[in-house]
C-alpha cells in the first residue's frame, strides 16, 4: 500500500465540516445596525486600503466581522472604533459579502 493510498483513506474518515464563518455575534449586530455600512477606498502610506465604517455594535462583534472579511479577502487588516480596515482594494468583494450577510451597504468612491 502506497502512502498516497493511506492518505486518501484518512481523508475519507475525516468528518465533513461545512465552511461557514458566520458567527453568532455578527447575527446580533445585524439587528442593531440601523444605518448602512459605508465601504470606501482609502490610501494609507500610498497603498490602497478598504474601509468599512459606521458599524453599530460591540467591539467583539466588530472583531468577528473583521475576521470574516479578512479571511474571505485573504488579506490583513485591523478593526477599532467602529471601523474595519482591510489591506488592498476589495470594495466590490466586501460589498458583496456584507450584502450576502444581510447588511445594508453604502458605496463610497466606487468607479
Phi and psi restraints in degrees (range 20) as a CNS / XPLOR table:
assign (resid 1 and name C) (resid 2 and name N)
       (resid 2 and name CA) (resid 2 and name C) 1.0 -81.1 20.0 2
assign (resid 2 and name N) (resid 2 and name CA)
       (resid 2 and name C) (resid 3 and name N) 1.0 157.5 20.0 2
assign (resid 2 and name C) (resid 3 and name N)
       (resid 3 and name CA) (resid 3 and name C) 1.0 -65.2 20.0 2
assign (resid 3 and name N) (resid 3 and name CA)
       (resid 3 and name C) (resid 4 and name N) 1.0 -28.1 20.0 2
assign (resid 3 and name C) (resid 4 and name N)
       (resid 4 and name CA) (resid 4 and name C) 1.0 -68.1 20.0 2
assign (resid 4 and name N) (resid 4 and name CA)
       (resid 4 and name C) (resid 5 and name N) 1.0 -38.4 20.0 2
assign (resid 4 and name C) (resid 5 and name N)
       (resid 5 and name CA) (resid 5 and name C) 1.0 -64.6 20.0 2
assign (resid 5 and name N) (resid 5 and name CA)
       (resid 5 and name C) (resid 6 and name N) 1.0 -41.1 20.0 2
assign (resid 5 and name C) (resid 6 and name N)
       (resid 6 and name CA) (resid 6 and name C) 1.0 -63.0 20.0 2
assign (resid 6 and name N) (resid 6 and name CA)
       (resid 6 and name C) (resid 7 and name N) 1.0 -42.2 20.0 2
assign (resid 6 and name C) (resid 7 and name N)
       (resid 7 and name CA) (resid 7 and name C) 1.0 -63.2 20.0 2
assign (resid 7 and name N) (resid 7 and name CA)
       (resid 7 and name C) (resid 8 and name N) 1.0 -43.9 20.0 2
assign (resid 7 and name C) (resid 8 and name N)
       (resid 8 and name CA) (resid 8 and name C) 1.0 -64.4 20.0 2
assign (resid 8 and name N) (resid 8 and name CA)
       (resid 8 and name C) (resid 9 and name N) 1.0 -35.1 20.0 2
assign (resid 8 and name C) (resid 9 and name N)
       (resid 9 and name CA) (resid 9 and name C) 1.0 -64.7 20.0 2
assign (resid 9 and name N) (resid 9 and name CA)
       (resid 9 and name C) (resid 10 and name N) 1.0 -39.5 20.0 2
assign (resid 9 and name C) (resid 10 and name N)
       (resid 10 and name CA) (resid 10 and name C) 1.0 -68.6 20.0 2
assign (resid 10 and name N) (resid 10 and name CA)
       (resid 10 and name C) (resid 11 and name N) 1.0 -37.1 20.0 2
assign (resid 10 and name C) (resid 11 and name N)
       (resid 11 and name CA) (resid 11 and name C) 1.0 -61.3 20.0 2
assign (resid 11 and name N) (resid 11 and name CA)
       (resid 11 and name C) (resid 12 and name N) 1.0 -38.7 20.0 2
assign (resid 11 and name C) (resid 12 and name N)
       (resid 12 and name CA) (resid 12 and name C) 1.0 -70.0 20.0 2
assign (resid 12 and name N) (resid 12 and name CA)
       (resid 12 and name C) (resid 13 and name N) 1.0 -23.0 20.0 2
assign (resid 12 and name C) (resid 13 and name N)
       (resid 13 and name CA) (resid 13 and name C) 1.0 -83.2 20.0 2
assign (resid 13 and name N) (resid 13 and name CA)
       (resid 13 and name C) (resid 14 and name N) 1.0 -17.3 20.0 2
assign (resid 13 and name C) (resid 14 and name N)
       (resid 14 and name CA) (resid 14 and name C) 1.0 -69.6 20.0 2
assign (resid 14 and name N) (resid 14 and name CA)
       (resid 14 and name C) (resid 15 and name N) 1.0 141.8 20.0 2
assign (resid 14 and name C) (resid 15 and name N)
       (resid 15 and name CA) (resid 15 and name C) 1.0 -69.7 20.0 2
assign (resid 15 and name N) (resid 15 and name CA)
       (resid 15 and name C) (resid 16 and name N) 1.0 142.4 20.0 2
assign (resid 15 and name C) (resid 16 and name N)
       (resid 16 and name CA) (resid 16 and name C) 1.0 -83.1 20.0 2
assign (resid 16 and name N) (resid 16 and name CA)
       (resid 16 and name C) (resid 17 and name N) 1.0 121.7 20.0 2
assign (resid 16 and name C) (resid 17 and name N)
       (resid 17 and name CA) (resid 17 and name C) 1.0 -107.6 20.0 2
assign (resid 17 and name N) (resid 17 and name CA)
       (resid 17 and name C) (resid 18 and name N) 1.0 131.6 20.0 2
assign (resid 17 and name C) (resid 18 and name N)
       (resid 18 and name CA) (resid 18 and name C) 1.0 -75.4 20.0 2
assign (resid 18 and name N) (resid 18 and name CA)
       (resid 18 and name C) (resid 19 and name N) 1.0 130.0 20.0 2
assign (resid 18 and name C) (resid 19 and name N)
       (resid 19 and name CA) (resid 19 and name C) 1.0 -86.3 20.0 2
assign (resid 19 and name N) (resid 19 and name CA)
       (resid 19 and name C) (resid 20 and name N) 1.0 91.6 20.0 2
assign (resid 19 and name C) (resid 20 and name N)
       (resid 20 and name CA) (resid 20 and name C) 1.0 -138.4 20.0 2
assign (resid 20 and name N) (resid 20 and name CA)
       (resid 20 and name C) (resid 21 and name N) 1.0 101.3 20.0 2
assign (resid 20 and name C) (resid 21 and name N)
       (resid 21 and name CA) (resid 21 and name C) 1.0 -79.8 20.0 2
assign (resid 21 and name N) (resid 21 and name CA)
       (resid 21 and name C) (resid 22 and name N) 1.0 15.1 20.0 2
assign (resid 21 and name C) (resid 22 and name N)
       (resid 22 and name CA) (resid 22 and name C) 1.0 -65.3 20.0 2
assign (resid 22 and name N) (resid 22 and name CA)
       (resid 22 and name C) (resid 23 and name N) 1.0 118.9 20.0 2
assign (resid 22 and name C) (resid 23 and name N)
       (resid 23 and name CA) (resid 23 and name C) 1.0 -107.1 20.0 2
assign (resid 23 and name N) (resid 23 and name CA)
       (resid 23 and name C) (resid 24 and name N) 1.0 141.0 20.0 2
assign (resid 23 and name C) (resid 24 and name N)
       (resid 24 and name CA) (resid 24 and name C) 1.0 -53.8 20.0 2
assign (resid 24 and name N) (resid 24 and name CA)
       (resid 24 and name C) (resid 25 and name N) 1.0 -43.0 20.0 2
assign (resid 24 and name C) (resid 25 and name N)
       (resid 25 and name CA) (resid 25 and name C) 1.0 -61.8 20.0 2
assign (resid 25 and name N) (resid 25 and name CA)
       (resid 25 and name C) (resid 26 and name N) 1.0 -28.7 20.0 2
assign (resid 25 and name C) (resid 26 and name N)
       (resid 26 and name CA) (resid 26 and name C) 1.0 -68.2 20.0 2
assign (resid 26 and name N) (resid 26 and name CA)
       (resid 26 and name C) (resid 27 and name N) 1.0 -34.8 20.0 2
assign (resid 26 and name C) (resid 27 and name N)
       (resid 27 and name CA) (resid 27 and name C) 1.0 -62.3 20.0 2
assign (resid 27 and name N) (resid 27 and name CA)
       (resid 27 and name C) (resid 28 and name N) 1.0 -40.0 20.0 2
assign (resid 27 and name C) (resid 28 and name N)
       (resid 28 and name CA) (resid 28 and name C) 1.0 -67.4 20.0 2
assign (resid 28 and name N) (resid 28 and name CA)
       (resid 28 and name C) (resid 29 and name N) 1.0 -33.3 20.0 2
assign (resid 28 and name C) (resid 29 and name N)
       (resid 29 and name CA) (resid 29 and name C) 1.0 -67.3 20.0 2
assign (resid 29 and name N) (resid 29 and name CA)
       (resid 29 and name C) (resid 30 and name N) 1.0 -32.6 20.0 2
assign (resid 29 and name C) (resid 30 and name N)
       (resid 30 and name CA) (resid 30 and name C) 1.0 -61.3 20.0 2
assign (resid 30 and name N) (resid 30 and name CA)
       (resid 30 and name C) (resid 31 and name N) 1.0 -35.4 20.0 2
assign (resid 30 and name C) (resid 31 and name N)
       (resid 31 and name CA) (resid 31 and name C) 1.0 -69.9 20.0 2
assign (resid 31 and name N) (resid 31 and name CA)
       (resid 31 and name C) (resid 32 and name N) 1.0 -33.4 20.0 2
assign (resid 31 and name C) (resid 32 and name N)
       (resid 32 and name CA) (resid 32 and name C) 1.0 -82.6 20.0 2
assign (resid 32 and name N) (resid 32 and name CA)
       (resid 32 and name C) (resid 33 and name N) 1.0 -19.0 20.0 2
assign (resid 32 and name C) (resid 33 and name N)
       (resid 33 and name CA) (resid 33 and name C) 1.0 -74.4 20.0 2
assign (resid 33 and name N) (resid 33 and name CA)
       (resid 33 and name C) (resid 34 and name N) 1.0 106.8 20.0 2
assign (resid 33 and name C) (resid 34 and name N)
       (resid 34 and name CA) (resid 34 and name C) 1.0 -92.8 20.0 2
assign (resid 34 and name N) (resid 34 and name CA)
       (resid 34 and name C) (resid 35 and name N) 1.0 -50.1 20.0 2
assign (resid 34 and name C) (resid 35 and name N)
       (resid 35 and name CA) (resid 35 and name C) 1.0 -79.6 20.0 2
assign (resid 35 and name N) (resid 35 and name CA)
       (resid 35 and name C) (resid 36 and name N) 1.0 150.0 20.0 2
assign (resid 35 and name C) (resid 36 and name N)
       (resid 36 and name CA) (resid 36 and name C) 1.0 -70.8 20.0 2
assign (resid 36 and name N) (resid 36 and name CA)
       (resid 36 and name C) (resid 37 and name N) 1.0 148.8 20.0 2
assign (resid 36 and name C) (resid 37 and name N)
       (resid 37 and name CA) (resid 37 and name C) 1.0 -73.3 20.0 2
assign (resid 37 and name N) (resid 37 and name CA)
       (resid 37 and name C) (resid 38 and name N) 1.0 139.8 20.0 2
assign (resid 37 and name C) (resid 38 and name N)
       (resid 38 and name CA) (resid 38 and name C) 1.0 -96.1 20.0 2
assign (resid 38 and name N) (resid 38 and name CA)
       (resid 38 and name C) (resid 39 and name N) 1.0 126.7 20.0 2
assign (resid 38 and name C) (resid 39 and name N)
       (resid 39 and name CA) (resid 39 and name C) 1.0 -115.1 20.0 2
assign (resid 39 and name N) (resid 39 and name CA)
       (resid 39 and name C) (resid 40 and name N) 1.0 122.3 20.0 2
assign (resid 39 and name C) (resid 40 and name N)
       (resid 40 and name CA) (resid 40 and name C) 1.0 -146.4 20.0 2
assign (resid 40 and name N) (resid 40 and name CA)
       (resid 40 and name C) (resid 41 and name N) 1.0 161.3 20.0 2
assign (resid 40 and name C) (resid 41 and name N)
       (resid 41 and name CA) (resid 41 and name C) 1.0 -97.8 20.0 2
assign (resid 41 and name N) (resid 41 and name CA)
       (resid 41 and name C) (resid 42 and name N) 1.0 136.8 20.0 2
assign (resid 41 and name C) (resid 42 and name N)
       (resid 42 and name CA) (resid 42 and name C) 1.0 -135.3 20.0 2
assign (resid 42 and name N) (resid 42 and name CA)
       (resid 42 and name C) (resid 43 and name N) 1.0 156.1 20.0 2
assign (resid 42 and name C) (resid 43 and name N)
       (resid 43 and name CA) (resid 43 and name C) 1.0 -107.1 20.0 2
assign (resid 43 and name N) (resid 43 and name CA)
       (resid 43 and name C) (resid 44 and name N) 1.0 124.4 20.0 2
assign (resid 43 and name C) (resid 44 and name N)
       (resid 44 and name CA) (resid 44 and name C) 1.0 -120.0 20.0 2
assign (resid 44 and name N) (resid 44 and name CA)
       (resid 44 and name C) (resid 45 and name N) 1.0 113.7 20.0 2
assign (resid 44 and name C) (resid 45 and name N)
       (resid 45 and name CA) (resid 45 and name C) 1.0 55.2 20.0 2
assign (resid 45 and name N) (resid 45 and name CA)
       (resid 45 and name C) (resid 46 and name N) 1.0 37.2 20.0 2
assign (resid 45 and name C) (resid 46 and name N)
       (resid 46 and name CA) (resid 46 and name C) 1.0 81.8 20.0 2
assign (resid 46 and name N) (resid 46 and name CA)
       (resid 46 and name C) (resid 47 and name N) 1.0 -0.3 20.0 2
assign (resid 46 and name C) (resid 47 and name N)
       (resid 47 and name CA) (resid 47 and name C) 1.0 -110.5 20.0 2
assign (resid 47 and name N) (resid 47 and name CA)
       (resid 47 and name C) (resid 48 and name N) 1.0 145.4 20.0 2
assign (resid 47 and name C) (resid 48 and name N)
       (resid 48 and name CA) (resid 48 and name C) 1.0 -71.9 20.0 2
assign (resid 48 and name N) (resid 48 and name CA)
       (resid 48 and name C) (resid 49 and name N) 1.0 143.9 20.0 2
assign (resid 48 and name C) (resid 49 and name N)
       (resid 49 and name CA) (resid 49 and name C) 1.0 -143.7 20.0 2
assign (resid 49 and name N) (resid 49 and name CA)
       (resid 49 and name C) (resid 50 and name N) 1.0 137.5 20.0 2
assign (resid 49 and name C) (resid 50 and name N)
       (resid 50 and name CA) (resid 50 and name C) 1.0 -96.2 20.0 2
assign (resid 50 and name N) (resid 50 and name CA)
       (resid 50 and name C) (resid 51 and name N) 1.0 126.9 20.0 2
assign (resid 50 and name C) (resid 51 and name N)
       (resid 51 and name CA) (resid 51 and name C) 1.0 -109.1 20.0 2
assign (resid 51 and name N) (resid 51 and name CA)
       (resid 51 and name C) (resid 52 and name N) 1.0 135.1 20.0 2
assign (resid 51 and name C) (resid 52 and name N)
       (resid 52 and name CA) (resid 52 and name C) 1.0 -116.8 20.0 2
assign (resid 52 and name N) (resid 52 and name CA)
       (resid 52 and name C) (resid 53 and name N) 1.0 114.6 20.0 2
assign (resid 52 and name C) (resid 53 and name N)
       (resid 53 and name CA) (resid 53 and name C) 1.0 -121.5 20.0 2
assign (resid 53 and name N) (resid 53 and name CA)
       (resid 53 and name C) (resid 54 and name N) 1.0 175.1 20.0 2
assign (resid 53 and name C) (resid 54 and name N)
       (resid 54 and name CA) (resid 54 and name C) 1.0 64.3 20.0 2
assign (resid 54 and name N) (resid 54 and name CA)
       (resid 54 and name C) (resid 55 and name N) 1.0 38.5 20.0 2
assign (resid 54 and name C) (resid 55 and name N)
       (resid 55 and name CA) (resid 55 and name C) 1.0 -82.0 20.0 2
assign (resid 55 and name N) (resid 55 and name CA)
       (resid 55 and name C) (resid 56 and name N) 1.0 130.7 20.0 2
assign (resid 55 and name C) (resid 56 and name N)
       (resid 56 and name CA) (resid 56 and name C) 1.0 -112.4 20.0 2
assign (resid 56 and name N) (resid 56 and name CA)
       (resid 56 and name C) (resid 57 and name N) 1.0 103.3 20.0 2
assign (resid 56 and name C) (resid 57 and name N)
       (resid 57 and name CA) (resid 57 and name C) 1.0 176.3 20.0 2
assign (resid 57 and name N) (resid 57 and name CA)
       (resid 57 and name C) (resid 58 and name N) 1.0 -175.9 20.0 2
assign (resid 57 and name C) (resid 58 and name N)
       (resid 58 and name CA) (resid 58 and name C) 1.0 -80.1 20.0 2
assign (resid 58 and name N) (resid 58 and name CA)
       (resid 58 and name C) (resid 59 and name N) 1.0 168.3 20.0 2
assign (resid 58 and name C) (resid 59 and name N)
       (resid 59 and name CA) (resid 59 and name C) 1.0 -64.7 20.0 2
assign (resid 59 and name N) (resid 59 and name CA)
       (resid 59 and name C) (resid 60 and name N) 1.0 -35.1 20.0 2
assign (resid 59 and name C) (resid 60 and name N)
       (resid 60 and name CA) (resid 60 and name C) 1.0 -65.6 20.0 2
assign (resid 60 and name N) (resid 60 and name CA)
       (resid 60 and name C) (resid 61 and name N) 1.0 -41.4 20.0 2
assign (resid 60 and name C) (resid 61 and name N)
       (resid 61 and name CA) (resid 61 and name C) 1.0 -64.7 20.0 2
assign (resid 61 and name N) (resid 61 and name CA)
       (resid 61 and name C) (resid 62 and name N) 1.0 -38.3 20.0 2
assign (resid 61 and name C) (resid 62 and name N)
       (resid 62 and name CA) (resid 62 and name C) 1.0 -63.3 20.0 2
assign (resid 62 and name N) (resid 62 and name CA)
       (resid 62 and name C) (resid 63 and name N) 1.0 -44.8 20.0 2
assign (resid 62 and name C) (resid 63 and name N)
       (resid 63 and name CA) (resid 63 and name C) 1.0 -64.5 20.0 2
assign (resid 63 and name N) (resid 63 and name CA)
       (resid 63 and name C) (resid 64 and name N) 1.0 -39.3 20.0 2
assign (resid 63 and name C) (resid 64 and name N)
       (resid 64 and name CA) (resid 64 and name C) 1.0 -65.0 20.0 2
assign (resid 64 and name N) (resid 64 and name CA)
       (resid 64 and name C) (resid 65 and name N) 1.0 -43.5 20.0 2
assign (resid 64 and name C) (resid 65 and name N)
       (resid 65 and name CA) (resid 65 and name C) 1.0 -65.1 20.0 2
assign (resid 65 and name N) (resid 65 and name CA)
       (resid 65 and name C) (resid 66 and name N) 1.0 -41.7 20.0 2
assign (resid 65 and name C) (resid 66 and name N)
       (resid 66 and name CA) (resid 66 and name C) 1.0 -61.6 20.0 2
assign (resid 66 and name N) (resid 66 and name CA)
       (resid 66 and name C) (resid 67 and name N) 1.0 -40.3 20.0 2
assign (resid 66 and name C) (resid 67 and name N)
       (resid 67 and name CA) (resid 67 and name C) 1.0 -62.3 20.0 2
assign (resid 67 and name N) (resid 67 and name CA)
       (resid 67 and name C) (resid 68 and name N) 1.0 -43.7 20.0 2
assign (resid 67 and name C) (resid 68 and name N)
       (resid 68 and name CA) (resid 68 and name C) 1.0 -62.1 20.0 2
assign (resid 68 and name N) (resid 68 and name CA)
       (resid 68 and name C) (resid 69 and name N) 1.0 -46.7 20.0 2
assign (resid 68 and name C) (resid 69 and name N)
       (resid 69 and name CA) (resid 69 and name C) 1.0 -64.1 20.0 2
assign (resid 69 and name N) (resid 69 and name CA)
       (resid 69 and name C) (resid 70 and name N) 1.0 -42.4 20.0 2
assign (resid 69 and name C) (resid 70 and name N)
       (resid 70 and name CA) (resid 70 and name C) 1.0 -66.7 20.0 2
assign (resid 70 and name N) (resid 70 and name CA)
       (resid 70 and name C) (resid 71 and name N) 1.0 -38.4 20.0 2
assign (resid 70 and name C) (resid 71 and name N)
       (resid 71 and name CA) (resid 71 and name C) 1.0 -65.8 20.0 2
assign (resid 71 and name N) (resid 71 and name CA)
       (resid 71 and name C) (resid 72 and name N) 1.0 -46.9 20.0 2
assign (resid 71 and name C) (resid 72 and name N)
       (resid 72 and name CA) (resid 72 and name C) 1.0 -67.8 20.0 2
assign (resid 72 and name N) (resid 72 and name CA)
       (resid 72 and name C) (resid 73 and name N) 1.0 -28.3 20.0 2
assign (resid 72 and name C) (resid 73 and name N)
       (resid 73 and name CA) (resid 73 and name C) 1.0 -88.9 20.0 2
assign (resid 73 and name N) (resid 73 and name CA)
       (resid 73 and name C) (resid 74 and name N) 1.0 -17.0 20.0 2
assign (resid 73 and name C) (resid 74 and name N)
       (resid 74 and name CA) (resid 74 and name C) 1.0 67.0 20.0 2
assign (resid 74 and name N) (resid 74 and name CA)
       (resid 74 and name C) (resid 75 and name N) 1.0 41.3 20.0 2
assign (resid 74 and name C) (resid 75 and name N)
       (resid 75 and name CA) (resid 75 and name C) 1.0 -139.1 20.0 2
assign (resid 75 and name N) (resid 75 and name CA)
       (resid 75 and name C) (resid 76 and name N) 1.0 167.0 20.0 2
assign (resid 75 and name C) (resid 76 and name N)
       (resid 76 and name CA) (resid 76 and name C) 1.0 -89.1 20.0 2
assign (resid 76 and name N) (resid 76 and name CA)
       (resid 76 and name C) (resid 77 and name N) 1.0 179.0 20.0 2
assign (resid 76 and name C) (resid 77 and name N)
       (resid 77 and name CA) (resid 77 and name C) 1.0 165.0 20.0 2
assign (resid 77 and name N) (resid 77 and name CA)
       (resid 77 and name C) (resid 78 and name N) 1.0 -167.6 20.0 2
assign (resid 77 and name C) (resid 78 and name N)
       (resid 78 and name CA) (resid 78 and name C) 1.0 -151.3 20.0 2
assign (resid 78 and name N) (resid 78 and name CA)
       (resid 78 and name C) (resid 79 and name N) 1.0 168.5 20.0 2
assign (resid 78 and name C) (resid 79 and name N)
       (resid 79 and name CA) (resid 79 and name C) 1.0 -145.5 20.0 2
assign (resid 79 and name N) (resid 79 and name CA)
       (resid 79 and name C) (resid 80 and name N) 1.0 129.8 20.0 2
assign (resid 79 and name C) (resid 80 and name N)
       (resid 80 and name CA) (resid 80 and name C) 1.0 -166.9 20.0 2
assign (resid 80 and name N) (resid 80 and name CA)
       (resid 80 and name C) (resid 81 and name N) 1.0 151.4 20.0 2
assign (resid 80 and name C) (resid 81 and name N)
       (resid 81 and name CA) (resid 81 and name C) 1.0 52.9 20.0 2
assign (resid 81 and name N) (resid 81 and name CA)
       (resid 81 and name C) (resid 82 and name N) 1.0 43.0 20.0 2
assign (resid 81 and name C) (resid 82 and name N)
       (resid 82 and name CA) (resid 82 and name C) 1.0 72.2 20.0 2
assign (resid 82 and name N) (resid 82 and name CA)
       (resid 82 and name C) (resid 83 and name N) 1.0 19.7 20.0 2
assign (resid 82 and name C) (resid 83 and name N)
       (resid 83 and name CA) (resid 83 and name C) 1.0 -134.3 20.0 2
assign (resid 83 and name N) (resid 83 and name CA)
       (resid 83 and name C) (resid 84 and name N) 1.0 135.4 20.0 2
assign (resid 83 and name C) (resid 84 and name N)
       (resid 84 and name CA) (resid 84 and name C) 1.0 -113.6 20.0 2
assign (resid 84 and name N) (resid 84 and name CA)
       (resid 84 and name C) (resid 85 and name N) 1.0 129.7 20.0 2
assign (resid 84 and name C) (resid 85 and name N)
       (resid 85 and name CA) (resid 85 and name C) 1.0 -115.6 20.0 2
assign (resid 85 and name N) (resid 85 and name CA)
       (resid 85 and name C) (resid 86 and name N) 1.0 123.6 20.0 2
assign (resid 85 and name C) (resid 86 and name N)
       (resid 86 and name CA) (resid 86 and name C) 1.0 -116.1 20.0 2
assign (resid 86 and name N) (resid 86 and name CA)
       (resid 86 and name C) (resid 87 and name N) 1.0 127.4 20.0 2
assign (resid 86 and name C) (resid 87 and name N)
       (resid 87 and name CA) (resid 87 and name C) 1.0 -70.7 20.0 2
assign (resid 87 and name N) (resid 87 and name CA)
       (resid 87 and name C) (resid 88 and name N) 1.0 124.5 20.0 2
assign (resid 87 and name C) (resid 88 and name N)
       (resid 88 and name CA) (resid 88 and name C) 1.0 111.0 20.0 2
assign (resid 88 and name N) (resid 88 and name CA)
       (resid 88 and name C) (resid 89 and name N) 1.0 169.9 20.0 2
assign (resid 88 and name C) (resid 89 and name N)
       (resid 89 and name CA) (resid 89 and name C) 1.0 -93.8 20.0 2
assign (resid 89 and name N) (resid 89 and name CA)
       (resid 89 and name C) (resid 90 and name N) 1.0 92.3 20.0 2
assign (resid 89 and name C) (resid 90 and name N)
       (resid 90 and name CA) (resid 90 and name C) 1.0 -120.5 20.0 2
assign (resid 90 and name N) (resid 90 and name CA)
       (resid 90 and name C) (resid 91 and name N) 1.0 32.7 20.0 2
assign (resid 90 and name C) (resid 91 and name N)
       (resid 91 and name CA) (resid 91 and name C) 1.0 -57.0 20.0 2
assign (resid 91 and name N) (resid 91 and name CA)
       (resid 91 and name C) (resid 92 and name N) 1.0 -49.7 20.0 2
assign (resid 91 and name C) (resid 92 and name N)
       (resid 92 and name CA) (resid 92 and name C) 1.0 -67.5 20.0 2
assign (resid 92 and name N) (resid 92 and name CA)
       (resid 92 and name C) (resid 93 and name N) 1.0 -44.1 20.0 2
assign (resid 92 and name C) (resid 93 and name N)
       (resid 93 and name CA) (resid 93 and name C) 1.0 -65.0 20.0 2
assign (resid 93 and name N) (resid 93 and name CA)
       (resid 93 and name C) (resid 94 and name N) 1.0 -44.9 20.0 2
assign (resid 93 and name C) (resid 94 and name N)
       (resid 94 and name CA) (resid 94 and name C) 1.0 -66.7 20.0 2
assign (resid 94 and name N) (resid 94 and name CA)
       (resid 94 and name C) (resid 95 and name N) 1.0 -38.7 20.0 2
assign (resid 94 and name C) (resid 95 and name N)
       (resid 95 and name CA) (resid 95 and name C) 1.0 -59.9 20.0 2
assign (resid 95 and name N) (resid 95 and name CA)
       (resid 95 and name C) (resid 96 and name N) 1.0 -44.7 20.0 2
assign (resid 95 and name C) (resid 96 and name N)
       (resid 96 and name CA) (resid 96 and name C) 1.0 -62.5 20.0 2
assign (resid 96 and name N) (resid 96 and name CA)
       (resid 96 and name C) (resid 97 and name N) 1.0 -42.6 20.0 2
assign (resid 96 and name C) (resid 97 and name N)
       (resid 97 and name CA) (resid 97 and name C) 1.0 -63.6 20.0 2
assign (resid 97 and name N) (resid 97 and name CA)
       (resid 97 and name C) (resid 98 and name N) 1.0 -46.1 20.0 2
assign (resid 97 and name C) (resid 98 and name N)
       (resid 98 and name CA) (resid 98 and name C) 1.0 -65.0 20.0 2
assign (resid 98 and name N) (resid 98 and name CA)
       (resid 98 and name C) (resid 99 and name N) 1.0 -40.7 20.0 2
assign (resid 98 and name C) (resid 99 and name N)
       (resid 99 and name CA) (resid 99 and name C) 1.0 -67.2 20.0 2
assign (resid 99 and name N) (resid 99 and name CA)
       (resid 99 and name C) (resid 100 and name N) 1.0 -36.0 20.0 2
assign (resid 99 and name C) (resid 100 and name N)
       (resid 100 and name CA) (resid 100 and name C) 1.0 -64.5 20.0 2
assign (resid 100 and name N) (resid 100 and name CA)
       (resid 100 and name C) (resid 101 and name N) 1.0 -33.1 20.0 2
assign (resid 100 and name C) (resid 101 and name N)
       (resid 101 and name CA) (resid 101 and name C) 1.0 -79.8 20.0 2
assign (resid 101 and name N) (resid 101 and name CA)
       (resid 101 and name C) (resid 102 and name N) 1.0 -10.2 20.0 2
assign (resid 101 and name C) (resid 102 and name N)
       (resid 102 and name CA) (resid 102 and name C) 1.0 104.2 20.0 2
assign (resid 102 and name N) (resid 102 and name CA)
       (resid 102 and name C) (resid 103 and name N) 1.0 6.0 20.0 2
assign (resid 102 and name C) (resid 103 and name N)
       (resid 103 and name CA) (resid 103 and name C) 1.0 -84.5 20.0 2
assign (resid 103 and name N) (resid 103 and name CA)
       (resid 103 and name C) (resid 104 and name N) 1.0 149.3 20.0 2
assign (resid 103 and name C) (resid 104 and name N)
       (resid 104 and name CA) (resid 104 and name C) 1.0 -86.2 20.0 2
assign (resid 104 and name N) (resid 104 and name CA)
       (resid 104 and name C) (resid 105 and name N) 1.0 140.7 20.0 2
assign (resid 104 and name C) (resid 105 and name N)
       (resid 105 and name CA) (resid 105 and name C) 1.0 -128.6 20.0 2
assign (resid 105 and name N) (resid 105 and name CA)
       (resid 105 and name C) (resid 106 and name N) 1.0 135.6 20.0 2
assign (resid 105 and name C) (resid 106 and name N)
       (resid 106 and name CA) (resid 106 and name C) 1.0 -109.6 20.0 2
assign (resid 106 and name N) (resid 106 and name CA)
       (resid 106 and name C) (resid 107 and name N) 1.0 122.1 20.0 2
assign (resid 106 and name C) (resid 107 and name N)
       (resid 107 and name CA) (resid 107 and name C) 1.0 -89.7 20.0 2
assign (resid 107 and name N) (resid 107 and name CA)
       (resid 107 and name C) (resid 108 and name N) 1.0 125.2 20.0 2
assign (resid 107 and name C) (resid 108 and name N)
       (resid 108 and name CA) (resid 108 and name C) 1.0 -120.6 20.0 2
assign (resid 108 and name N) (resid 108 and name CA)
       (resid 108 and name C) (resid 109 and name N) 1.0 138.2 20.0 2
assign (resid 108 and name C) (resid 109 and name N)
       (resid 109 and name CA) (resid 109 and name C) 1.0 62.0 20.0 2
assign (resid 109 and name N) (resid 109 and name CA)
       (resid 109 and name C) (resid 110 and name N) 1.0 33.3 20.0 2
assign (resid 109 and name C) (resid 110 and name N)
       (resid 110 and name CA) (resid 110 and name C) 1.0 -87.5 20.0 2
assign (resid 110 and name N) (resid 110 and name CA)
       (resid 110 and name C) (resid 111 and name N) 1.0 145.7 20.0 2
